[in-house]
Amino acid sequence: MAVSTFSNTLLLSPISHSPSKPSFPLIINFPTRFQFRQPSLTTTFPSSDAAANAPPQQKDTTPIELRYPAFPKVMDINQILEILPHRFPFLLVDRVIEYNPGVSAVAIKNVTINDNFFPGHFPERPIMPGVLMVEAMAQVGGLVMLQPDVGGSRQNFFFAGIDKVRFRKPVIAGDTLVMRMTLTKLQKRFGIAKMDGKAYVGGEVVCEGEFLMAMGS
């Protein structure tokens, strides 16, 4: 505890602004003592015994090839071939992992160095062309719409347009492209379907946009 002592009386002579009025000393009384108290700080450190007695963290000894489950297989490549009219080298959907006919679908495209577009795009840095990402997403949209109860068929379903497309990150050989397409608007009278699409790699969005599909001759 720190203690400071000051004189208890201070005399001040105010400035007189008028010569006709006498000046009187101004007396200010202060307290005799001021006491300043410093708060005490207490720091608690963990006991070394408690840290020693803590249970050790067990290391996962499962082989890495067994830690991560495979994508579910709602629709394999043979079932996809029965719905989509596309064939090699332009079929860009390998597996469907979630499927709600006429509502939405989630599918994957395994991007490999053996894809025929990599030798030219680019020889020194293999990157999947953005237009092919859009095409792959449109094919997933086709899986949503090419159903009898929706009104689509392989003979009269077309990719009509895209809007607000953004490419967020490059997709390279070795990536798994996960694509979700969701129907947002359907006008059966005019044969128009509007869909929202997003594509992911490792949980991060790499491409997104709005798609327009046309059903008709």
Secondary structure as GFF3:
##gff-version 3
##sequence-region A 1 217
A	DSSP	beta_strand	2	5	.	.	.	ID=ss1
A	DSSP	beta_strand	9	12	.	.	.	ID=ss2
A	DSSP	beta_strand	26	29	.	.	.	ID=ss3
A	DSSP	beta_strand	33	36	.	.	.	ID=ss4
A	DSSP	alpha_helix	48	53	.	.	.	ID=ss5
A	DSSP	alpha_helix	64	67	.	.	.	ID=ss6
A	DSSP	alpha_helix	77	83	.	.	.	ID=ss7
A	DSSP	beta_strand	95	100	.	.	.	ID=ss8
A	DSSP	beta_strand	104	110	.	.	.	ID=ss9
A	DSSP	alpha_helix	130	145	.	.	.	ID=ss10
A	DSSP	beta_strand	157	167	.	.	.	ID=ss11
A	DSSP	beta_strand	176	187	.	.	.	ID=ss12
A	DSSP	beta_strand	192	201	.	.	.	ID=ss13
A	DSSP	beta_strand	204	215	.	.	.	ID=ss14
###
